Each structure stands twice: as structure tokens, then as C-alpha cells.
Amino acid sequence: MEEFNRFYTMLINGRRLSKQSFNEMTQSQIRIRSVKQFGPLSWKDSTLNDNIQLGYGLGYVVLHSPYGPAYFKEGNDVGWGHYCIAYPDKKIAVVILTNSQNGESIFKDLLQEAIGDIYTPWFWENYIPWYQL
């Protein structure tokens, strides 16, 4: 956890990575138009996320918000989950690591309370809030 925190801190502060590499990683390379990230609806096109210009960067999903551009990464497996998002213009980043396969259910509320993040595409990621489980 400490190494990931250190990596994310360096990334958001623009250290140990050229400006060009950072821009390539965190700029949209492919626009995302699918209804969902995974499953049958990942093959169906939609305009649901056009307002945030959802796209894939290199290793991150990127979006645009009134806070400026953002990039995020998530993952899970049996027994754990993680989510991290950064708003580099605001120098805001949050890393959430859980040791529960239900951990994703708190991400939406936690990020909304902590940094006012209402722009992450929860429906597209198929995150189900804890109160709907």
C-alpha cells in the first residue's frame, strides 16, 4: 500500500515521468461509448457518458469534469477491491483499498463525501451502492 501511495503521489505531482508520458497516459486515446464496462451491455453503444467525455488513456480511464480532467483506475478479485482517482489540476487524489469483495459498494459515497466526486461513471462501472445490495 505504501508503494502504491508513493507512486500515485509522484504521478499527480509530475515527478519521475516526462510531461509527454504523463499526457499520453492521462489523455483519451479511445473514446468510450459503451453502456457498461463489462457484460452484454459493453457491446451496446450509448451517449450516457458523453457529458464527461469518458475515454481510455494508457492504463487509466479518463474523464472531464468542472474540476478539470481526471483519471482513474479500479480493480477487484475475490476478497479485495481498489479504486483510485486523481484530479491533477486540483492536486486531489484518493486511493481506496479494501479487503472485502463488497468494498466497491462504498466507493461512490466515500468519494462524494471526501472530495465531492459526482463525476465518476458509477453506472458504467457497474458499482452497486451498499444500500442497494
C-alpha positions in Angstrom: 0.0 0.0 0.0 2.8 2.4 0.8 4.5 1.9 -2.6 1.2 2.5 -4.4 0.6 5.7 -2.4 4.1 6.9 -3.2 3.6 6.1 -6.9 0.3 7.9 -7.1 1.8 10.9 -5.2 4.6 11.1 -7.7 2.2 10.7 -10.6 -0.1 13.6 -9.6 2.9 15.8 -8.8 4.6 15.1 -12.2 7.7 13.5 -10.8 9.7 10.7 -12.4 7.7 10.8 -15.5 8.1 13.1 -18.5 5.3 15.6 -19.2 4.8 13.8 -22.6 4.4 10.4 -21.0 2.1 11.7 -18.3 -0.1 13.4 -21.0 -0.2 10.2 -23.1 -1.3 8.2 -20.0 -4.0 10.6 -18.9 -5.4 11.8 -22.2 -8.2 9.9 -24.0 -6.7 7.6 -26.6 -10.1 5.8 -27.3 -13.5 7.3 -26.6 -15.8 5.0 -24.5 -19.3 4.8 -25.8 -20.5 1.5 -24.2 -23.4 1.4 -21.7 -21.4 -0.7 -19.3 -17.7 -1.6 -18.8 -18.3 -5.4 -18.8 -21.0 -7.8 -19.7 -23.5 -7.8 -22.6 -24.1 -4.0 -22.4 -20.4 -3.4 -23.1 -21.3 -4.2 -26.7 -24.1 -1.6 -26.8 -23.3 2.0 -27.7 -24.6 4.9 -25.7 -24.3 8.6 -25.2 -24.7 8.3 -21.4 -21.1 9.4 -20.7 -20.7 12.0 -23.4 -21.0 14.8 -20.9 -17.8 13.7 -19.2 -16.0 12.6 -22.4 -15.3 9.2 -21.0 -12.3 7.5 -22.6 -9.4 5.2 -22.2 -5.9 6.6 -21.7 -2.8 4.4 -21.3 -3.5 2.4 -18.2 -6.3 4.7 -16.9 -9.8 5.7 -17.7 -10.1 9.4 -18.2 -13.0 11.9 -17.9 -13.6 15.6 -17.9 -15.5 17.5 -15.1 -15.9 21.0 -13.8 -12.8 20.2 -11.6 -10.8 19.6 -14.8 -9.6 16.4 -16.3 -9.5 13.3 -14.1 -8.1 9.8 -14.5 -9.0 6.7 -12.5 -8.2 3.0 -12.2 -10.1 0.3 -10.4 -9.8 -3.4 -9.9 -11.1 -6.3 -7.9 -10.9 -10.0 -7.3 -12.3 -12.4 -4.7 -11.8 -10.7 -1.3 -10.5 -7.3 -2.3 -11.2 -4.2 -4.4 -9.5 -0.9 -5.1 -10.3 2.4 -6.7 -8.1 5.5 -7.3 -8.9 8.8 -8.9 -6.9 11.9 -9.5 -7.9 15.4 -10.5 -4.4 16.8 -11.3 -5.5 20.4 -11.9 -6.8 20.5 -8.3 -3.9 18.3 -6.9 -6.6 16.0 -5.5 -6.2 12.2 -5.5 -7.8 9.4 -3.5 -6.7 5.8 -3.2 -9.1 3.3 -1.7 -8.0 -0.2 -1.0 -10.4 -2.8 0.6 -10.1 -6.3 1.8 -13.7 -7.1 1.0 -15.4 -8.1 -2.2 -18.2 -5.8 -1.1 -15.8 -2.9 -0.8 -16.9 -1.4 -4.1 -20.3 -0.7 -2.6 -18.9 2.2 -0.5 -16.7 3.9 -3.2 -19.4 6.2 -4.6 -20.5 7.6 -1.2 -16.9 7.8 0.1 -15.7 9.8 -2.8 -18.7 12.0 -2.9 -18.2 12.9 0.8 -14.4 13.1 0.7 -13.8 15.2 -2.4 -17.2 15.9 -3.9 -16.7 13.4 -6.8 -20.0 13.1 -8.5 -18.5 12.6 -12.0 -17.1 9.0 -11.8 -19.3 6.9 -14.1 -20.7 4.5 -11.4 -23.4 3.0 -13.7 -20.9 2.3 -16.4 -18.5 0.6 -13.9 -21.5 -1.4 -12.5 -20.8 -0.4 -8.9 -23.8 -1.1 -6.8 -24.1 1.2 -3.7 -24.1 -0.5 -0.3 -27.8 0.4 0.4 -28.9 -1.4 -2.8 -27.1 -4.7 -2.0 
